Amino acid sequence: MPNIIDDFLLPLWLSFGLAEPWISWFNNGISLVIFIGTILIIAALSATALRALIHRIVKNTKTTWDDRLEDAHFFLRLSRLIPAVSAYLLIPLFLLVDAGTTIFIRRLVAAYIGVMSAHIAGAFLDGIHLIYLNEAPEIAKRRPIKGYIQLIKVFLYLVGGILGITVILNVSPLGILSGLGAMSAVLLLVFKDSILGFVSSMQLSSNDMIRIGDWIEMENYNADGFVIDVNLHSVKVRNWDNTITSIPIYGLISGSFKNWRGMSESEGRRIKRSLHLDMRSVRFLTSEEIEKLAKIPLLAEYMRTKIEEITAYNRELNISEQDYVSGRRLTNLGTYRAYTELYLRNLPDTAKNLTNMVRYLQPDEKGLQMELYLFCADKVWVNYERIQADILDHLLAIMPYFGLRVFQNPSGNDVQLIAENLKGLGNRSL
């Protein structure tokens, strides 16, 4: 079938007396040059003027969804489709429709349009994801949809690829799909991670097990930090040393991990520390020590109430003050524990509505463990560590004031001091 160039140039070539073979060569060459030039002009206009116009329109609108689509390169990919569609429509006007080369070129353009359409649909889905993150950030943290978006994109690319192949080969898509059915075992092996990731992401999302921004800890993968991305195949964690750990998303289901979100959303962060006390330093308080400790403002009310209670008890049972076995007496350990409870309770940085206690653990070869169990109202890591350190600093520093000693295994200095004392004794004996 002759094209528009043949109809226009044929009388011109005949007037020059050109033979028929030369006329076909000249017409085909000129038609191809004009066709390619037209497509290049359309591509240049769509890449510059059209994209600039779309960018200006997007920036001048009050809505933000079109900005997110532009960020996802949706309009950029859409503009790249215009030259392909134009080429497909202009082929019959410039090239011989019945020629085998023209038919093959048209199939290639049609296949490109199909694959590019899937690519554009993928950009549109990315834009939907950005809109979701921008318009509902809190919901997006609890219910990430990136895994679902990626799965749909995989399906679209698969469909686009199959359609592109069928158009080029001029075969039915059912033939390709029947062949794929025979290769289902291979496909299951190839897409194993995608299938596992999809199922795992559904379980994570439905059970609200993980969100972007959660602090998680997973020892099997040396992950300890904030979740920065959740996709179809993996969860990315930015560790405290700023390294990035990628965890297979099905690993979160098959294994175990710790999510600190509950702590972040609660009123406080737990402080659980133990002081090891030397049990040989535990004793009854003397009258002078009782008088001295009663002057501490935090202990004043406790000491007064406790002394009245003990005095009434001993008087009722007719127990003398010198009988330390039968009667009740104040000890330095009990008083120190009472001071610690009052001190922790009155700290402005502790969560008042959560558990706050001091308890003794089982004595062992390291002495008596006095455990501090409370919650810090400031959950920021640096502030939390500073508050915790201040508490331990104070309690360790005032321990000798109560006549108590901290338990510590002998160190090099202790051994050296013992050696020097033994040496001094040896010299005196000489």
C-alpha positions in Angstrom: 0.0 0.0 0.0 1.6 3.4 -1.0 2.2 5.9 1.8 1.7 9.7 1.8 5.2 10.3 0.5 4.7 8.0 -2.5 1.5 9.9 -3.4 3.3 13.3 -3.2 6.7 12.4 -4.8 5.7 9.9 -7.5 4.7 12.6 -10.1 8.0 14.4 -9.3 10.2 11.4 -10.0 8.2 10.5 -13.1 8.8 14.0 -14.5 12.6 13.4 -14.0 12.3 10.2 -15.9 13.5 7.9 -13.1 13.1 4.2 -13.4 10.7 2.3 -11.0 13.5 0.7 -8.7 15.1 4.1 -8.1 11.7 5.7 -7.3 11.1 3.1 -4.6 14.5 3.5 -3.0 14.2 7.3 -3.0 10.7 7.2 -1.6 11.5 4.8 1.1 14.7 6.6 2.1 13.0 10.0 2.3 10.0 8.6 4.1 12.2 7.0 6.7 14.2 10.2 7.2 11.0 12.3 7.6 9.5 9.7 9.9 12.6 9.5 12.2 12.8 13.4 12.1 9.2 13.7 13.1 9.5 11.3 16.0 12.7 13.0 17.2 10.9 16.4 17.1 7.9 15.0 19.1 10.3 13.4 21.6 12.2 16.6 22.0 9.0 18.6 22.5 7.7 16.1 25.0 11.0 16.0 26.9 11.3 19.8 27.2 8.2 21.9 26.5 5.6 19.4 27.7 7.5 18.4 30.8 8.1 22.1 31.7 4.4 22.8 31.2 3.4 19.9 33.4 6.0 20.9 36.1 4.6 24.5 36.1 1.0 23.2 36.4 1.9 20.8 39.2 3.7 23.5 41.2 0.8 26.0 40.8 -1.9 23.6 42.0 -3.0 23.6 45.7 -3.1 19.9 46.0 0.0 17.8 46.9 -0.9 14.5 45.3 0.3 15.7 41.9 3.6 16.8 43.5 4.0 13.3 44.8 3.3 11.8 41.4 6.0 14.1 40.0 8.4 13.0 42.6 7.7 9.4 41.6 8.6 10.3 37.9 5.1 9.5 36.8 4.8 12.5 34.4 8.4 11.9 33.2 7.6 8.3 32.1 4.3 9.4 30.7 6.0 11.9 28.5 8.3 9.2 27.2 5.2 7.2 26.0 4.1 10.0 23.7 6.9 9.5 21.0 6.2 5.8 21.0 2.4 6.2 20.5 3.1 8.9 17.8 5.4 6.5 16.0 2.9 3.7 16.1 0.2 6.0 14.6 2.5 7.6 12.0 4.0 4.4 10.6 1.1 3.9 8.1 1.6 7.4 6.8 5.3 7.2 6.1 6.2 3.6 5.7 4.8 0.8 3.6 2.3 -1.0 5.7 2.6 -4.3 3.9 6.4 -4.5 4.1 7.8 -7.1 6.4 10.3 -4.6 8.0 7.5 -2.1 8.7 5.4 -4.8 10.3 8.3 -5.8 12.5 9.0 -2.2 13.5 5.4 -1.6 14.4 5.4 -4.7 16.6 8.6 -3.5 18.3 6.9 -0.1 19.0 3.8 -1.8 20.2 5.8 -4.0 22.6 7.7 -0.9 23.8 4.3 0.8 24.5 3.1 -2.3 26.5 6.3 -2.5 28.6 6.4 1.3 29.1 2.8 1.3 30.1 3.7 -1.2 32.9 6.6 1.1 33.8 4.2 4.1 34.0 1.8 2.1 36.1 4.7 1.3 38.5 5.5 5.0 38.8 1.8 5.7 39.5 1.9 3.1 42.3 5.1 4.7 43.7 3.2 8.0 43.6 0.3 6.5 45.5 2.8 5.2 48.1 4.3 8.7 48.5 0.8 10.2 48.8 0.0 7.6 51.5 3.3 8.5 53.4 2.6 12.2 53.1 -1.1 12.4 53.8 -1.2 9.7 56.6 2.3 9.4 58.1 1.1 7.9 61.4 -1.0 5.3 59.7 1.9 4.6 57.2 4.2 3.9 60.1 1.8 1.3 61.5 0.6 -0.1 58.2 3.4 0.1 55.6 2.2 -0.8 52.1 5.5 -0.8 50.3 5.6 -4.6 50.1 2.2 -4.7 48.5 3.2 -2.0 46.0 6.3 -3.9 45.0 4.3 -7.1 44.6 1.8 -5.4 42.3 4.7 -3.9 40.3 6.2 -7.3 39.9 2.9 -8.5 38.5 2.6 -5.5 36.2 6.1 -6.0 34.8 5.5 -9.7 34.3 2.3 -9.0 32.4 3.9 -6.2 30.4 6.9 -8.5 29.5 4.6 -11.3 28.4 2.5 -9.0 26.3 5.6 -7.5 24.7 7.0 -10.9 23.8 3.6 -12.0 22.4 3.4 -8.9 20.2 6.9 -9.3 18.8 6.5 -13.0 18.1 2.9 -12.5 17.0 1.6 -15.4 19.2 -1.3 -15.7 21.6 -0.6 -14.9 25.2 -2.3 -18.1 26.2 0.5 -20.0 24.5 3.1 -18.1 26.6 1.0 -18.7 29.8 0.7 -22.4 29.1 4.4 -22.6 28.8 4.7 -20.7 32.1 2.4 -23.2 33.7 4.8 -25.9 32.8 7.6 -23.9 34.3 5.6 -23.2 37.6 8.2 -25.1 39.7 11.0 -23.0 38.2 9.0 -19.8 38.8 8.3 -20.8 42.4 12.0 -21.3 42.9 12.9 -18.0 41.3 10.2 -16.0 43.1 10.5 -17.8 46.4 11.8 -14.7 48.2 9.0 -12.6 46.8 6.3 -15.1 47.8 7.8 -15.5 51.3 8.2 -11.7 51.6 4.6 -11.1 50.6 3.2 -13.6 53.1 5.5 -12.3 55.8 4.7 -8.7 55.2 1.0 -9.5 55.4 1.5 -11.2 58.8 3.7 -8.3 60.1 1.1 -5.7 58.9 -2.0 -7.5 60.1 -0.5 -8.1 63.6 1.1 -4.7 63.8 4.4 -6.2 64.7 6.7 -3.6 63.1 6.5 -0.1 61.9 8.9 2.4 60.2 10.6 4.2 63.0 10.4 1.3 65.5 13.5 0.5 67.5 14.1 -3.3 67.1 16.8 -5.6 68.3 17.6 -8.9 66.5 20.7 -10.7 67.7 20.8 -13.2 64.9 21.4 -10.5 62.3 23.4 -8.1 64.7 20.6 -5.6 64.2 20.0 -3.0 66.9 18.5 0.3 65.8 15.6 2.0 64.0 13.6 0.6 61.1 14.0 2.9 58.1 12.4 0.8 55.4 10.0 -2.1 55.0 9.8 -3.5 51.5 8.7 -6.8 49.9 11.9 -8.7 50.6 13.7 -7.1 53.6 13.5 -4.7 56.5 16.3 -2.2 56.7 17.6 -1.2 60.2 19.9 1.7 60.9 22.0 0.6 63.8 23.3 2.8 66.5 26.7 2.9 64.9 25.0 4.2 61.7 25.5 1.0 59.8 22.6 -0.5 57.9 21.5 -4.1 58.5 19.1 -5.7 55.9 17.0 -8.4 57.5 14.9 -10.8 55.3 11.3 -10.0 56.1 10.5 -13.6 56.5 13.3 -13.8 59.1 11.2 -11.6 61.4 8.4 -14.2 61.3 10.5 -17.3 61.5 12.9 -15.9 64.2 12.4 -13.7 67.2 13.2 -10.0 67.7 12.6 -7.4 70.3 10.5 -4.3 69.5 11.0 -1.3 71.9 7.9 0.5 70.6 6.0 -0.4 73.8 8.7 1.4 75.8 8.6 4.4 73.5 4.9 4.7 73.8 4.8 4.2 77.6 5.3 6.8 80.4 8.9 5.7 81.1 11.9 3.7 80.3 13.0 1.0 82.8 16.1 1.4 85.0 17.2 -2.0 86.5 20.6 -1.9 88.2 22.1 -3.7 91.2 24.5 -2.6 93.8 26.7 -5.4 95.3 27.0 -4.8 99.1 29.6 -6.4 101.3 27.6 -8.3 103.8 30.3 -8.1 106.4 29.6 -4.3 106.7 25.9 -4.9 107.7 25.3 -4.0 111.4 23.1 -2.2 113.8 23.2 1.5 114.0 24.6 3.2 117.1 22.9 6.1 118.9 25.3 8.6 117.4 24.6 7.3 113.9 20.9 7.4 114.4 21.1 11.0 115.5 23.3 11.8 112.5 21.1 10.1 110.0 17.9 11.7 111.4 19.2 15.1 110.3 19.0 14.1 106.7 15.8 15.8 105.4 14.7 12.8 103.3 15.1 10.5 106.3 13.8 12.7 109.1 10.2 11.5 108.9 11.2 7.9 108.3 13.6 7.9 111.3 11.1 9.5 113.6 8.3 7.0 112.7 10.6 4.0 112.8 12.1 4.9 116.2 8.7 5.3 117.7 7.6 2.0 116.2 10.6 0.1 117.4 10.5 1.7 120.9 6.8 0.8 121.3 7.5 -2.7 120.2 10.4 -3.3 122.6 8.6 -1.6 125.5 5.5 -3.8 124.9 7.7 -7.0 125.1 9.8 -5.5 127.9 13.0 -5.9 125.9 16.0 -3.8 127.1 18.0 -1.6 124.8 21.1 -3.8 125.3 19.3 -6.9 124.0 20.1 -6.8 120.3 18.9 -10.4 119.7 15.3 -10.3 121.0 14.4 -6.7 120.2 14.1 -4.7 117.1 16.9 -2.3 116.1 17.7 0.0 113.2 20.3 -1.4 110.8 22.6 0.5 108.5 21.4 -1.7 105.6 17.7 -1.1 106.2 18.2 2.6 106.7 20.2 2.8 103.5 17.5 1.0 101.6 14.8 3.3 103.0 16.9 6.3 102.0 17.3 4.9 98.5 13.5 4.4 98.1 12.8 7.9 99.2 15.6 9.3 97.0 14.3 7.6 93.9 10.7 8.4 94.7 11.5 12.1 95.0 13.6 12.4 91.8 11.9 14.7 89.3 13.0 12.4 86.4 11.2 9.2 87.5 7.8 8.1 86.3 5.5 8.4 89.3 2.7 6.2 88.0 5.0 3.2 87.2 6.8 0.7 89.5 9.4 2.2 91.8 11.0 -0.1 94.3 14.3 -1.3 95.9 14.6 -5.0 96.7 17.2 -7.5 97.8 18.2 -10.4 95.5 19.6 -13.7 96.5 23.0 -13.3 98.2 25.9 -15.0 96.4 29.6 -15.0 96.2 29.5 -11.3 95.1 27.7 -10.2 98.3 24.2 -9.0 98.7 22.6 -7.5 95.6 20.3 -4.5 96.2 18.4 -4.0 93.0 17.0 -0.6 91.8 13.8 -1.1 89.8 12.2 2.1 88.5 11.2 3.9 85.3 12.8 7.1 83.9 10.3 9.6 82.5 12.9 10.9 80.0 13.2 8.1 77.3 15.8 9.8 75.2 18.8 7.5 75.2 21.5 10.1 76.2 19.3 11.7 78.9 18.3 8.3 80.2 21.9 7.1 80.6 22.8 10.4 82.3 20.0 10.1 84.8 20.8 6.5 85.5 24.5 7.3 86.0 23.7 10.2 88.4 21.6 7.8 90.5 24.4 5.2 90.8 27.0 8.0 91.4 25.0 9.3 94.3 24.1 6.0 95.9 27.7 4.6 95.7 29.1 7.9 97.0 26.9 8.0 100.2 27.2 4.3 101.0 30.1 4.8 103.4 28.0 7.5 105.2 25.7 4.6 106.3 28.7 2.4 107.3 28.3 0.1 104.3 30.9 -1.1 101.8 30.5 -2.0 98.2 31.6 -5.5 97.3 34.4 -5.8 94.8 36.7 -8.6 93.8 40.4 -8.0 94.6 42.2 -6.0 91.9 45.8 -5.5 91.2 46.0 -2.6 93.6 44.5 -4.6 96.4 47.1 -7.4 95.9 49.9 -4.8 95.8 48.6 -3.2 99.0 48.5 -6.6 100.7 52.0 -7.4 99.6 53.2 -4.0 100.9 51.6 -4.6 104.3 53.1 -8.1 104.6 56.5 -6.6 103.7 56.1 -3.9 106.4 55.2 -6.6 108.9 58.2 -8.6 108.0 60.5 -5.6 108.4 59.1 -4.8 111.8 59.5 -8.4 113.0 63.2 -8.2 112.0 
